[in-house]
């Protein structure tokens, strides 16, 4: 999954899982990326994830014209993807847009949502974007607890 993908690809939110040692290496190599909107969203809650993210200078990429154009498509098809009543879902459309614009998979802890309350995997499936869980990533990287 990692070696074959576009180097601008992102891996999104960790949901408290232990990171494999190689995640920082993959960030440094450019194989793991997230939009800067994810960093802003993470700042809404002071926790270990935010502390870790602040140390990952190479993780976050600026939003470019391709991502903005893809975002228009995402929010048109999934206007309810962002739940503005939750602290950490406002960047969800941007996560999908990045996957679409850069033609890379998305990693999330989320599972499929309902048609009236879609989540990242719903949008990814709709647009043909490969979506992985963090368990998939841990297995792929050979992480052992």
N, C-alpha and C positions, 0 to 999 in steps of 0.2 A: 504494500500500500504506500509506503513512504518513498521508496526509490523510483517508482514509476510516475509519481504525481508531479504536477507543476510546483516549482519551488516557492510560489507565492501562496500556497495553500495554508489554510488556518486549521487549528484545532481549538475548539471552543469549550469554555467552562469546565471546571474539574469536579464539582459537586463533592468535595471532601475526599476524593480518592488520593492515594499515595501516588506521586509521580514516579515513573521510571527514571533512573539516573540519566538516561539518554535524552529526555525531553529538552533540557537546556542545550544539549549538543545540537539537537534538531532545530531549535530556535536560532542558534548561532549560525547554522548552515543554511538557514532560510527555508527549510522544509515545513516549518510550523509558523503560521502567521494568523493574526486577528486584526480586524479593523480597529482604528483608534476609538471608534464608538464603543467597543467592548470595554476598553480601558475606562472610559468615562462612566459607563454603566456600573462597572465594578466599584467605582469610587462612592457609590451610594451606600455601601455597607462596609464598615471597617471590620475586616476579618482576615483570616490567614490567606485566603485567595487573593485579596487585594494586596497584602504585604508581599506575597510572592510575585504578583504581576508587576509591582513597582520595580522589582529587581530585574525584570526581563526587558531591557531597553530595545532589543531587536525584535521582540514579539509583535509589536503593533505597527501597522502600516497606515499611511494616510489614505483617505478616501479619494479615489481618482474619478475621472469622468466615466470610465467604464462601469465602475461600481455604482455610481449615481444613476446611470442609465438603467442598469439592472434593477436597482431599487424601485424605480418607477414601475417596472413590470411586476415586481414582487408585491408591492402595496396595492396595485390595481387588482391583482388576482387574490390577494390575501389581506384585505384591509383590517382584519381583526388579529393579525399575527402578533402585533405588539400589544401587551396588556399594560396600560399605563397605571393600573392600580397596584401592580407589583413592582418591587424595587429593581428587578433584573430581568426584564423582557423587552425593554425599549430598543435594544440593539438587535433583536432577533431578525427583523427584516434585513438589516445590514449584513448579518452573518450569511443569510441565504443569498443575498445579492453578491457578496464576495465570492461565494462558491460558484455562482452562475457566471460572473464576470471573468473569473480566473480559471474557470473550468477545472475546479478541484473539489475534492470531497469536504464534507463538513463533519466535525465530531461534536457530539452533544450528549448530555445525560438524559435529555428529554426522550419521551416515547411519543407515539402518534397521539394526537389530540382528536377532539370531536370536530365534526364539520363546522359547527358554530364557534368552536374555540380551537382553531388550528394551532399547531406547534411547529417548530423547526422541521421535524421529520415529514410532516404533511406537505409543507411547501417544497422541501427538497425532492420528495417523491414526485410531486406534480411537475417540477421542472427538470426531472431526470438527473438530479444531483445525487451522487453517492453519499450516504450518511452512515457514520459509524458511531458506536457507543464507546464510552471510555473503556469498557471491558474489552472491546475489540482492539483498541489501541494498546492496552496493556498486554494482551496476548501477542499482538503483532510485534511489539518491541521486546518480547521475551522477559517481561518483568516477572520477578519472583519475590514474594513477600518474605 
